[in-house]
Each structure stands twice: as C-alpha cells, then as structure tokens.
Amino acid sequence: MASRLLLAVAVVAGCAVGLSGATIHIAGANHGWKPNMNYTLWSRSQTFSVGDLISFRYQNGTHNVFEVNETGYGSCTMDGVAGNWTSGKDFVPLVEPRRYFFICGNGFCQAGMKVAITVIGQDFQFHDHGPEMETDCPADCGTAAASVAARLVVTALAVAIAALA
C-alpha cells in the first residue's frame, strides 16, 4: 500500500511539474553529478526559475548532495546545511528566488562536486544588462500563478489518494 501511495505521489508531482511549465535541470547535463566537472560553466548556461527542479544523478552510496550556505560552499564544509539527498536520482525543488549552494558531502567537493545557482522569480526577465522587473506584470502575478499551481497539485493528489483507497 505504501509503495502504491509513493508511486501516486510521484506521478502527481511529475504531472504538476509538467502542468506548471517548470524545467528540470540535470546538474552536469548528460555527465551527471561527479568529480572533476565544471559545474560553474554548466550553471551559467541555465536559467533557473522559481518552480523549477534541479536534479542530481550519481552513483548511490558513493556521492550525495547537501544544500549549504555560501560559507559551506566556499570551504567545502557543512556550514548552514539546509537539506541533504542520497538517492542517486534526487530532485530538489527551487521554491524561492535566491542563491542556492550544493556540494557533495562525501569528500568530493574539493574535486569540483559543488554548484551555486541563482533562481529568479517568475516576474523577472533577463536582458543583456541584467534582470529587470517585467513592466506589464501586476504586483501579485507571481503569487496568483503559484496559488493556482498549488491548488492543481493538491486536487490531483487528492484524486490520486482517493483512487487508491
């Protein structure tokens, strides 16, 4: 029963991501999460927005992912740990516009297994001279869109749970 519920939640989450227009960014693209990669170069080629997911793909048991603060990122330490993932196919939701810092906590951070990303709000657009507020977006447009997406997710989850009962 628990595995069916977990499957239902995963399906609903996948549908919600598809409906919301979110992007799944796979760290390192086809190379995955491994030592001796230039994740700074990779992250600069991405546009991370609120509601997107960053996915870390790696060998389970050998590597992992920790979200840390900027100090932890710079020194490859566990300073400011805000989350950790160990499945080998991790999906981390990017829920607010800010800077995120991820490292491998199994000693591979010093070998390059770390990435810093900047997540922008849905009411920002990138231009050659940096992010700007979009002028035709009302003050609450990001909040309204998030509210609709949240209601869709809750409704879909309720339907999936009811179908299993």
Buried (B, 14 or more C-beta within 10 A) or exposed (E): EEEEEEEBEEEBBEBBBEEBEBBEBBBBEEBBBBBEBEBEEBBEEBBBBBBBBBBBBBEEEEBBBBBBBEEBBBEBBBBBBEEBBBEBEBBBEBEEBEEBBBBBBBEBBEEBBBBBBBBBBBBBEEEEEEBEEEEEBEEEEBEEBBEEBEEBBEEBBEEBEEEEE
